[in-house]
C-alpha cells in the first residue's frame, strides 16, 4: 500500500571493520552473524539528503517550539512538586550541598537547575529554563530516527512534539519527566543505528544515555526493561544457535547441572536464614558465604559453555549484553519484591523518608551480597565479551552516573542510595499507589490532550501488525488465549466490574503488542518496535501503582512517533496530482465536516431535540455519501489516506488549542486534568506583596517574616532570599506567635488560633493557596459509562469540558492563606 521514502536503497558505509565494531573475533560464526543479522529492511543508512524546504520547516518548528516554551515562563505559580525541586536546586546553587533522595528522583535535574541558576541568575525563569530547553531539544531528537521515520514522518514527529499539549506544559514545568523522554528517544535512535551499522560508537553513546537516564528518574528502569525484553527476543535465535554450537548438544546436561547448582544455592541460603529465624541472637557472619554460591553458578555456566567465546553473537545480542552488564547492579533492590517471602527486610516500606527503600537488619548483609554478586557477574561477562569495548563503555557509564549521584564526589553516600534506594524506594511505594487513581486513568487523560497520537497509535499499530504478515490463526489464537487468561485474572484480582474488565483489557493489549513486535525478520521491525514500545508503555503505567498526570509524558512520546511514522506513510502513498485533479481535495474537507456533524448529533437528543437532531443527521449522511463517492473516484487507498490526514489535521488543531489553554491561560486555576496539586495565582500575588512591603518599609531582604509551618513547602522557595524567616508552629491552640515579625503568613485552618495574638497587625489579606482538580471521573463503572453515552445532557457536559474546559464542579480548594503585616511597617 505504501511506498515511503524511508525504504529507499541504502548507502553502505565504507571502512567498517566488523571484528572491531562488533567485538567479534574471526571464526566460523562471523560470516553467519553478518549475513543473517538483517532484522532491518536494509543494511546501512538510506539515502535521505536534506532538502532546503525540509531544513526550513524543521528550523521553523524548533524556533516556534523554543518560543512557546520560553514565553512568559514565570507567569504561573510553582506547583508543590516544582517547589521541592526548585528549593533543593537552589540550595545546591547557594553552596549548601545536595543529597540524593529518591522521593524527588534522580540528581540530574538538581545539578542542571543549579547550573542554570549559576549562569543566568536566580529567578523563576531560570528555575524552569532547563526543562524548556530540553522540551525544545525533544523536537530535534527525531533526527536520530530519520532513516526509519522517513522525511515526512520526521517532520510530522517534530511538529507533534512541538505542539503536544502534554509536552508543552511539562516543558514549562520544573520536573524531570521531559528529560527522561529525551533520553528514551536517544536510546531508541542509538539502538537502531547500531543494529543498522554496527559502529561501536553507538555502544558508547548507549552507555552515556543509560547513565543519564538512571540519574534522571526511576522510570528509566521501565524503559531499560522494555528495551531489554525487545532485544532479548530479537537476539533469541542467534543466542540459541550459539549455545547449541558451543555445548555440542550438551544442553540437557547443562540445564540439569545449572538446576542442581541453583537448588544447592537455595538450600544453603535457606539454612542460613533458618538460623537467623530460629536463633536471632546468633552471629550471622557466615551468611557472607552465600556470596560465593551465585558467583560460582555464573562461573560454572561460562565453563560449561565449553569455552565458546562470549562475543559470538548478533548485534541485538551485543546491545543486550551492554545494557545488562552496565545496569545489572542497579537492579539489586529489585530483590525487595520478594521480601514478603524472605526472612529479611530489603526495602523498608515506611518510616523516616531517608530510610524508606533501604534494607533493615540482616537485609543490609543480603543487600551487599546481591550488589557485589551482580557487579562481579557484570564485570566477568563484560570483560569476557570484549574488554576493549566494554571497559571504556563501563568507565563512561559509571563516571557519569557516579559524578551525579555523589555530587561530584562531595557526597559519597549518594552512591549507595543511587545503587539501592533509587529502585528500593519505589518498590516499597508501589502498594501505596499515590494519587489513588483508577486503572483507566491514562485512558481518560491521554486522549483528552493527545487525541491525535492516541487514536492513530491504535489505527497505525493495527495496520503495521496486519502488514507484518503474521495476523493469522496462530496470532489470533494467541490473542484469544491471553484474553481469556486476562478475564480470569481480572475476575480473581479486580474485585469489581471495572477491575475485571480493566485487567482483561491490559492482558489483551499486552498480547496485541508483544506477539507481533518481537517476531523476527518480518515486514518492518522499526514500526513493530514502535507498536511494542507504545503499547507496553501504556500497559506498564496502567499496572503501576502510582498514577500522576506528568507520567503521561512517557506514554505520549512513543505514541507520537508511531503516529508520525504512520501519517508520513499515508502522505507518501497518496497519488496527489491525480487525486487533486479528480477532486480528491474535497475528501480532505469532508473529514472535518463529518466530525463536526457527528459532534452535533452527539449533543442532541432524538426525542427532546427532534428537529435539530434529524437535520444534523441528514446533513452528516449527505456528506458521508459524497465523501464515499469521491473516495471511490480517486481510488479507495488514496481516499482513505486523504480522509485520515483530514481527521489528523482536526485533531492536531484541537491539541494546539488544548496546549495553549493549559500552558498559558489555565495552568494554575484547577480546570485542567494536567494539574494534580498546584499553587494558585494568589501565592504569586502574595510574593509580590512581600516584595512591595520589603521595598516600601526600607527593610529589603531584612524584612522579618513568620510563616505557618503547615505551609512550609508553599513558601520555602519564595522567601529564600529573605534573611529573617521563621517557620513557626501555629497549628495548635497553645502555639505562640514568635515576636518581632513584620509579616505573618498563616494557613487558613490555623487562623483562629493566632488571630487573638495579632494585636497591632493589619486586617488580613486573603488568598487561595492550592488547587486540586475535581476527580469526578473516579468510580465510573460500565453502568455509568453507558449512562453517559445515552444521556444527552451528560454528553453535553463532557463535550463542554473537552472543548471549552467548562467545568460543572468547582476545583477542590485547599485551605486559604492569610497575610498580616505590622501596623506602621510602611511609613
Secondary structure, DSSP 4 states (H G I P E B T S, - for coil): ----GGGSPEEPPSS--HHHHHT--SSTTHHHHHHH---SSSSSEE--PPPHHHHHHHHHHHHHHHHHHHTTTTSSPP-HHHHHHHHHHHHHHTTS-----GGG--SHHHHHHHHHHHHH-SSHHHHHHHHHHHHHHHHHHGGGGHHHH-HHHHHHHHHHHHH-HHHHHHTTSSSSHHHHHHHHHHHHHHHHHHHHH--THHHHHHHHHHHHHHTT-THHHHHHHHHHHHHHHHHHHHHHHHHHHHHTT-HHHHHHHHHHHHHHHHHHHHHHHHHHHH-TTS--GGGGGGHHHHHHHHHHHHHHTTT--TT-S-HHHHHHHHHHHHHGGGGGGGGGGGGGGSSSBSS--SSSTTTTTS-BTTHHHHHHHHHHHHHHHHHHHHHHHHHHHHHHHHHHHHHHHHHHHTTTTT-THHHHIIIIIHHHHHHHHGGG-TT---TTHHHHHHHHH-HHHHHHHHHHHHHHHHHTT--SHHHHHHHHHHHHHHHHHHHHHT-SHHHHHHHHHHHHHHHHHHHHHT-SS-S-HHHHHHHHHHHHHHHHHHHSS---GGGHHHHHHHHHHHHHHHHHHHHHHS-HHHHHHTTTHHHHHHHHHHHHHHHHHHHS-TTTTHHHHHHHHHHHHHHHHHHHHHHHHH-HHHHHHHHHHHHHHHHHHHHHHHHHIIIIISTTTT--TT-SEEE-HHHHHHHHHHHHHHHHHT-GGG-EEEEEGGGHHHHTTTTTT-SEEEEE--SSTT--PPTT-SEEEEEGGGHHHHGGG-TTBPPPEEEE-EEE---TTTT--HHHHHHHHH-HHHHHHHHHHHHH---SSPPEE--EEEEEEBTTS--
